[in-house]
Amino acid sequence: MLIKNLFPRLDTQAAKELDEFGRVLRKAAPLKGKHFEVLHKNVRALSDSLTSDREGLRKDYMTDARFLGAYLYYFLPWNLYRLSRLFTGIEPYVNNGGVIIDLGSGPLTVPLALWISMPKMRERTLTFICVDRASKVMSEGRRLFDTLTGGTSKWRIVTVKGSLGMQLREKADLVVAANTLNELNWTGRDSEQMQGKVAHSLAKYLKKDGRLLLVEPGLRQAGRNLAVMRAELMDLGLMPLAPCPHDGYCPMHGQGTDARWCHFNFGVEGAPRWLTDLTHRARLTKSGLSLSFVYLTTAEVSYVGSVRAVSEVFKIPQGRGQYACSSRGLTLLEYPQRGPALFPGQSLPPEWPEQSRTDLKSGAVILPVTAKLTKGK
Ligand SMILES: C[S@@+](CC[C@H](N)C(=O)[O-])C[C@H]1O[C@@H](n2cnc3c(N)ncnc32)[C@H](O)[C@@H]1O
């Protein structure tokens, strides 16, 4: 299986459900008058803490009423939007009777996003094992899930207060950790050992032919960590399904000062108006979103040699360029001055030139894109 378009726009139904999630929030997690009035300020404060002041962020920030409200009304819906676009692209289906483990589940963001973006899964009997060190936020999530689904869902949701790495009785068809790995402390002398340990713990949760999805913010440090995790997990026998179109060395690993890191930017088309309004009131601009992720499997994967566009398009002397990834390593797509180009995350089957050329600035192998790009590729 190779994934062509990683972040398709939400369809009308999913966009509508995300819009209605505002009503779900007000019903299942109403904010007291005072908290509602200062919501935008709390969003701003939590955003500063999560991005630039992580050191000062208390471990139990999810249990602080101000931050919990800000998380539920702002970070949760934006994560639902981000994950819904990713899920629409990678389609992480789980069969009837399957088990999904969600690590660092918070307000059950992953089950909520799967419900919103993958309606075909709704009729399946699934078990979700949601693990978080803060139980209160998972209880809020359960109320949100019951309100969203009308309380009649076939999905069984088990919440477990505990830490990533804890023993779980069941193994999973799909393990997800979304916006969680960046909460672990990766610094210090034992960091390499710790990366290996985390990879082992994650792999242990998987059934035979199980899949593992790690999603992180599109920041350099997160991209770096994911590249390391990818390598560690591949040493344990897993193979990447996406975004990597190959199982070789990651050429966008983010190490060193100039190294590019693998992350994807995309727009906010179809995001709910109430959410963009709140974003504006919190003086946070969101003209685009960004994430890094890696999706791996313990099954065999056959790669067809495609090339995945990663960066946005930029000007180069010959026309326009775009960094991409292929089995030949870092790749520079070279487009003419005008005409269509790939969106970050889209892939194409390459027509490699007979004579290979290398970009002097980046060391990337150059792939001229002359073929007509058709929609949907
Ligand atoms: C940023 S939130 C992400 C929540 C949710 N996955 C999402 O994408 O919206 C990170 C969550 O991970 C939890 N967490 C952090 N470190 C953890 C650990 N070592 N074990 C379990 N949960 C952890 C936090 O309590 C928090 O709920």
The ligand as a Gaussian input file, in Angstrom:
#p B3LYP/6-31G(d) Opt

LIG

0 1
 C       -0.453000      17.448000      24.380000
 S       -1.467000      16.246000      25.130000
 C       -2.007000      15.304000      23.733000
 C       -3.359000      14.719000      23.944000
 C       -3.960000      14.065000      22.709000
 N       -3.231000      12.882000      22.312000
 C       -4.041000      15.055000      21.569000
 O       -3.384000      14.845000      20.537000
 O       -4.753000      16.060000      21.686000
 C       -0.309000      15.129000      25.822000
 C       -0.956000      14.142000      26.772000
 O        0.012000      13.153000      27.097000
 C       -0.091000      12.877000      28.482000
 N        1.226000      12.353000      28.873000
 C        2.403000      13.009000      28.903000
 N        3.404000      12.158000      29.230000
 C        2.836000      10.956000      29.402000
 C        3.348000       9.678000      29.750000
 N        4.644000       9.493000      29.983000
 N        2.483000       8.659000      29.828000
 C        1.153000       8.834000      29.583000
 N        0.626000      10.016000      29.258000
 C        1.451000      11.059000      29.165000
 C       -0.489000      14.194000      29.121000
 O       -1.129000      14.003000      30.357000
 C       -1.423000      14.765000      28.062000
 O       -2.765000      14.386000      28.285000

